[in-house]
Structures are given as structure tokens and as C-alpha cells.
Amino acid sequence: MTFKVTIPASSAGLNVSTAVKAVAFELTGVVSSDGTAYRGALDTSLDVPVAAGSPNCVLASNGDNTCTVTANEPAPGVDTFSVFTFAVTNPVIGTTVPLSTMVGYSIPVSLSAANDASVSTSGVPASLAFSPASVTVAAGTPLSQSTALATQLLVLGASGSALIGNAAFTNSAGISGAVQMTGCDPHLTATPSVLSATTPSQLDASAITIAYDGAVASGALSCYASGPGGVTATYTVHLVAAPAGGITIVVPPPQPVLCAPAPLTLGVAQRAVETCTSAGFDGAIAFTVADPTIATVQLVAGTDTLFYVFGMQIGTTTVAFQTASGGTGQLPITVSP
């Protein structure tokens, strides 16, 4: 049986991560056509390296990278596989966190015939992050919904990029689940009060607002989120007591702008999603591309921290980021064939 995997030049319009470096097929079940019991080995895996330049891969003129590998699979009958995609070239199933997975994919396999397959995998959250993740406010000063704090919940895959698309979130074993806000400490109120998303598209870029009733004099209060596979995130409000006669507003020193993945490598005509944040900063991050003929950058609509990067032509360039509070950072970009 020949497995053919095509990684498109661009993720635009597709739920395919251009960060995929390997695809693994694990045989988990066989139903023979003649009704006899299958007595061969199960849980055998076949790894297909799909990074540009990998053996048995052909790069088309449009940038699509197609890789093929041939293996002996039970036939005739219906074979069932678990399918995994990885951001590394030599993954270990069960140990390496996959980018996405599909458990229970079945395909009829015929002898001496073409066996075509079409598989849709689901994104696996490797981590959750609030952006910003914390803020410092004056204790005892209520923040109503009109003056509430703002943050957003990001779901990141194993490559460090935000998950996108309409496929369901799943853990490494292929079990679907929701990414959700699990509540806030007393004296904090989140809007929306219930946030649960089973796909990246449901977890849109609209901000989460956090109101504070002003009833706590010091310390810290938090809101919490969780997702499939046990990933969690915490948003923390640090409370600073105001001195008599006035309110002290604590302005933290500028923090660097950090982006993931970094450095970034993509192909000509490819698009990547970059996540850039600066600790304690809540607002738009300005950017400048050193050479826009090599790569261009565009802010994802409705967000302050997600950026589309488009490969224009072969070469290297740098994106400089800056926050209004003075934080800076740079992202090296390499555009390959």
C-alpha cells in the first residue's frame, strides 16, 4: 500500500499546518474480507518524513511538497489507522506531542488496486496562554464592565503557533474535548461568563473582559482555563494597596516582545501564523518589516497578538516589533523555495 502525503505551499483556506515535518500511520485494526480472523501485528507504525528535502519527496513548481512511502498492509479487507502529524522529523508515537491526530480512520484496502484515502486531523493543544497573562491594579478601586480588564485565550500547538480551523480540539490520544474558562476567584467576574470552544474557530479573537469589585485590599486574584490533555492557563490580577490621599498606578518596566515560533522559516507563497506578546502589555503591537519584498506581515483582524506572515520570495529578513510602553523584539524570517 502506498501512502501519499501532500503538504500545501500555503495554509490559506486549509486546515493544514505548514509546520508539519512528519506524518505517522499506526495500524490499529483489521477486518478481513473473507471473514477470517486477522492474526498479524497491530499498533505497527509507519512514519513519513514530509519536510522539504526529505527522501521520497517531490517539490512541485507551485510549492506543494508531496511525499510517498510504500508499506505492506493487510489486504483485502478494511484496515483501521490512527493518523498523527508532528512538528519534528523523528517523532515517537505516545511520547512526542503531535500537532494533530485522527483516531479510528478506516479504509477498504484492495489487492492490486489504487487505495485512495482522505483524512482530516484535529488540532492537539500543546499549551494555553492568556494574552496578556497578568496585570497590576490599585486594590479597592472597582473596575466595572465599562472599565474592565481585557485579555484573550490562545491555544497553541506543538510548533508554538496558534491553532486555526474548524476541526475539533483533541488530546494526543484522539479524544475530543473543549477549551474553556473554568472560573475566576471571588471578586472577579469574567465576560462572557461561560466560555467553551470545541474548535479553534469557536474560540474567536474577541477579548475576554474581567471586572473587579474592589472588595480585596491586597494580594492576587486569578481566572483559569483548561483544555484537552490537561493543558491549563491562568490570568492573574495583582492588587497593590493605594496610599492614603491618593491612588498609585504601578507602571511596570517595558517587557520584550516575544514571538513564537522564532525564528520562522516558510516557503514562497506560504502563510504562517505568528503569536507575539509582551508581558503586562495590553494593546496593539507595532511592527516594521526590513524587506517586504521577501516577506510581508499582517495583523489578524480582531486581535493584537496574532500576525499572518506571507513568504514572497527566497531570502531572509527581519520584523521589528514595538509596544507603546517601549518593549521591543525582533523576528528573523527565512523564505525557502
Helices and strands as residue ranges (DSSP letters): E 2-7, E 22-32, E 44-49, E 57-59, E 65-70, E 77-86, E 100-109, E 122-123, E 127-131, E 134-139, G 145-147, E 149-156, E 179-184, E 188-191, E 196-197, E 208-212, E 219-226, G 228-230, E 232-241, E 258-260, E 264-267, E 271-277, E 286-289, E 295-299, E 306-311, E 315-322, E 328-336
